[in-house]
Amino acid sequence: MIRARLVVLAAVVAFDSLACGQSPGPKAIPTLSPLEQKLRASRFELHIETGKFTGNAAPVLEKAIAEARYVLIGEDHLTREIPEFTSVVCRVIPERDCPP
């Protein structure tokens, strides 16, 4: 059943491309605007592995947390990653700022 749907979908896409005067081959990659280029260049990747931040965003975030007077965490409700993220943030906050 799934295979039949995929075949039908492929046929519809090919027909649509031909009907619009386009070849069914790959489309040209659009040129990025200067803003999009800057956004992509300043993108960071952040992961949490074994209770620590990893990725090229980890040192940036850890430095910002260590130098901050306050750390505010906003959350989307029903997101299971927030407690894990918050735990790692609390581990990164310098001990001088944590009550005994």
N, C-alpha and C positions, 0 to 999 in steps of 0.2 A: 504494500500500500504506500509506504513512504517513498520507495523507488519510483513508483508511478507518478506520484506528486512531483518529485524532483524532475522527472523527464518532462512533464507538462510545464513546469515552471521554466525549465531551460528553453523549451520550444516557444513559450510566450515571450521570454526575454529576447530570444533571437529574432522572432517575428517583429517585435516592437522596434528593435534596432534597425532592421531592414526597412520597415515601414517609414521610419524617420529619416531614411537615406544614410544611415550610419552603418559602418561595417561592424559585425559582432565582435571584433577584436578588442584589445585593451584600449581604454580611453586615455587621453593625454592627462598627465598629472598637472593640476592647476598650479600656477605660480603663487607663492605665498606673499601676502602683503608684508610690508615692513613691520607692522605690529605683530602679525602672526609669527614672523621670523624671530622677533625679540622675545615673544612669549615662549616659543619652543626652546630658545637658547637659555632662558632662565628657569627652565623646568627642572625640578628635583624629584628624585624617587625616594620614597620612604617605606620601609617595611619594619615589622616587629618580628624578631626571631629570638627565641630563648630568653625573653624578657628584656631585650635590648633593641634600640633603634639601629637599623642597618640601612644601607643605601647612601647615595651621595648627599641626601638631605640630612642624614643623622648628625654630622658635625655642625651643620648650620643651625639646626634646631636645638641641639644640646648647648651650644654657645649662647644662643638667644635666651634659653631658659636659665642658664647659669648667671647671666648678666641682668636678668629681669628682676624688678622689685616684686611684681605680681605676675602670676600665671593664671590666665582665664581659659577655661575649656568649655566650649559650646558643644552641644550634642544634638544629633537627630535622635528622636525617640525610637526605641526598638532596634537600635544598632548595637550588635554584640561586640564590636571592636572598641567601643568607647571605654569600657572598664579596663581592658588590656592596655590601651593607649594611656589612660590616666595613671595606671600603675607604673608604667615606664617613665612618664613625666615625673612622678613623685620620686622615683629613684634617681633621676637626673638632678633634681633641685639640690643645691648645695646643703650639706648637713647643717651649716651655720643658720639656715633659715627654717629648719625643721624643729618643732618643739620636742623636748625629750619624752 
